[in-house]
Amino acid sequence: MAMLSMLASRNGTNCVLHTTSSKKRPSQIELPLEQCDKQGKCKCRLDGYVYDPETKKCLDIDECDTLEPGCSQKCVNLPGSYECICDPSFYRLDKDNRTCVRNDNDAMWLFFAHGQSIWNISLGGGSFELQKAGLQKTAVLDIDVAERRIYYADVGSNSIERLNLDGTFPHVVQKYEVDGLEGIAVDWIGRNLYTLRRNDIIVQNLDGHYRRSLYKGVMRLPRAIALHPAKG
């Protein structure tokens, strides 16, 4: 009984390496990926490939571009196949081999700034709680997932501040150049804070030190900033 064991390439030709076994000894039969009938109509022996009449070869299909529905996080194209990958720190691959599901069962919350206060609301809308009051004018915030803190900008008091998710240990990170701030983003892996001020993007560490400009005057009327923590 023949069993597919690997793909091989010899002299630029894609081949399928089959393994057959008998009572005497195993042998290997090398077959081309391309399979043509007597009328000259050709197809590929394996799924994940498409026959190209110009080159007369079977070409790999990039499932990451064509797959519907695709991987929920990251897709890696493989010869004749693909693989969905999840961030192992927080997710695992579900039984469908496409969807990433959380490792924990903690409740999910949405945090938002609203003028003089910061609130959180459960995704189902069943719980609505005041997180921080007594602010002057705040509209932007982000979460440090690693240390469970909220970073927010209070333009009215010209400050960027932080506090724990339970409301304890408030701390002023910065007391200057907060006017014109349109957004902040926390890199909770690289431990940096990015701010969008007018047309500039500025980076500093989470304590407000080592501040420098990344992009200056290259955008027109930006209104928000978001960060991919895995890439920084």
N, C-alpha and C positions, 0 to 999 in steps of 0.2 A: 504494500500500500504506500503510495507516494505521500510525502509530507513536506510542505514548504518550510525551509529552514533559514534562508537568508537571501539577500539580494547581492548580486555581484556585477561588476562592470569590467569588461575586457575590450581593449582596443576601441573605446568610446561607445560600445554597444551595451545597452542595458540588458541584463540577463536575470533570470530567476533560477536560483539554485535549489533543486529538489533533492531530497534524500529518499532513496528507496532501500528497503531492507529485505533480505530473504534468509532462508535457513543457512545459506552458505556464507555470505559476507555482505556487508552494506556497500552500496555503490552510489555515486553522485552523478546525476544527469543535469547538465547545464542547458537550460532552455531560454530563448530570447523572450523578452517581455512582449514583443510584437507577435501577433498571430494573424496570418492572412489565409483566406480561402482561395480556391482555384480561380475565382472571378477577380481576384486582386483586392477584395475588400478586407481591410485590416482593422484589428481592434487590439486592446491590451488584455493580457491574461489576468491582470490583477486590478482590483478596485484601487482608486486613488491615483490613477494615471489616465491620460487622455492621448489618443493617437494623433500625431501631427503629420498630415500628408506631405508637407513640404520637406521635412527632415526624415520622414519615414521612420520616426522613432516614437516611443511612448514617453511622454513628458509628465513629470510629477505635477499633480494638482495642488495648489496652495489652498488647503481647506480653511486656513485662517482668514482668507479673503472671501471665500465663497460659502462658508458654512452658515446655515440658518436653522435654528438659532445658534449663535456662536458661543464661545467660552465666556463666562461671566466676568473673568478677570484677565488672564493672560493665555494666549494661544501660541504654541510652538509647532511650526510645520516640520514634518518628518517625511522621509522618502515613502510615498504611497500612503501616508497617514498623517496624523496630527496628535497633539497632546495638550490638554487643558491643565493649567497650573494655577494654584492659589497661593496667596501669601500664608506660609505655614504658621506665622506668629498668631494669626487670628482666625484663619479659615482652613477648612478641609474640603476636599472634592467629594461631592455627593455621588449617589449611586448612578446617576445618569452620565457621569464622567465629563460633565460640562459646567455644572452649577457649583459655585463655591458657597458653602454654608459656614456659619460661625462655629467656633470651637466651644464657646460658652453659651449660657442661657440667660445672661444678664439682660435686663430690660433696656430698650433703646429709647433715648431722649433727644429732643430737638431743643437746642439753646438759641435764643435770639435776644438782641438788644432792642429796646424800645424807649427812646428818649431818656428819661431819668431812671430807668431800671433795666435789669436783665432777668429774663424768665426762662423756664424750661417747661416743656410739654411732652407728654408721652406720645409715641407715634400713633397710638390708637385714640388719642384725645381724651382719655379717661382721667388724666391727672394734669393739673396746671398749677405750677408753683413759682413763687417769687424767689429769685436767686440772689439778687442784689438791688437795693434801693438807695436813694439819696444821691444819685448821680446828677450831673448837670445836663450833658448832651452827649449821649453815646449811641452809636448806630452800627458799629463793627466789632466783631469778636471772633475768636477761634479757640479750639480746645487742644491742650497738651494731653494726649491720650496716655502717654507713659507715666506722667506724674499726676494726672487727674486734676488739672488746673484750667481755669478760664483766663485767657488774655483778652483784654478789651481796651478800646481807646475812648476816653472821655474828652471830647474836643472842648467842652465848656470849661474844664479845669486844666486844659493843655497838658494832659498826662496819658501815658499808657500804663495800665495797671494789671495786676493778676490776683487771683484768689483761688483757694481750693474749691472743688466742686461742692463741698459741704458748707461753704461760706466762710471758712476760717482762714487765718493768716493772709489778710490783704497786704499787698506790697506794691509800691510805685516803682515801675521799671524805668520810666523816662518822663522828664518834665519839660521838654522843649520840642519844637518843630512838630507839633501834633496838628496844628491848624492845616486845613486842606487835606487831611488824611481821608482816603477813600476805602481802605481795606487793610487788614492784617492777616497773616498766615503763619501758623506755627509748624516748623519742621521738628516733629517730636522724635525723630530718629537722629538727625544731625544736630539737634538742640540749637536751632537758630530761629530768629523771629524776622519775618519779612514784612515790610510795610510799603503800601502804595500811597505816596503823597504827591498830589497834583500829577505831574507827568514823570515822576521818578519812582524807581523801585530801590529800596534801601534794605540792607541786611545787617543784623547785629546778633549777638548771642542772647539767650533768654534773660540775662541779667541786665541787658542794655549796653554792654560793652562791645568794643571792637566794631563800631558802627562804620559802614562804608556804603557808597552808592554803587549799585550794580548797573542800572540803566538810567540814563538821565536825558529827559526830553525826547525820547524816541516814540512816545505814544501820544495819541490825541484823545482827550477826554476819557481816560480809563475810569471805571467805576467800581472795580472789585479785583481781588487777587486770590488765586487758589494755588495750592502747592501739592505736588506728588511727593510724599515723604520718602518713598523708596528710591527716588532719583534725586531729591534735594533741589 
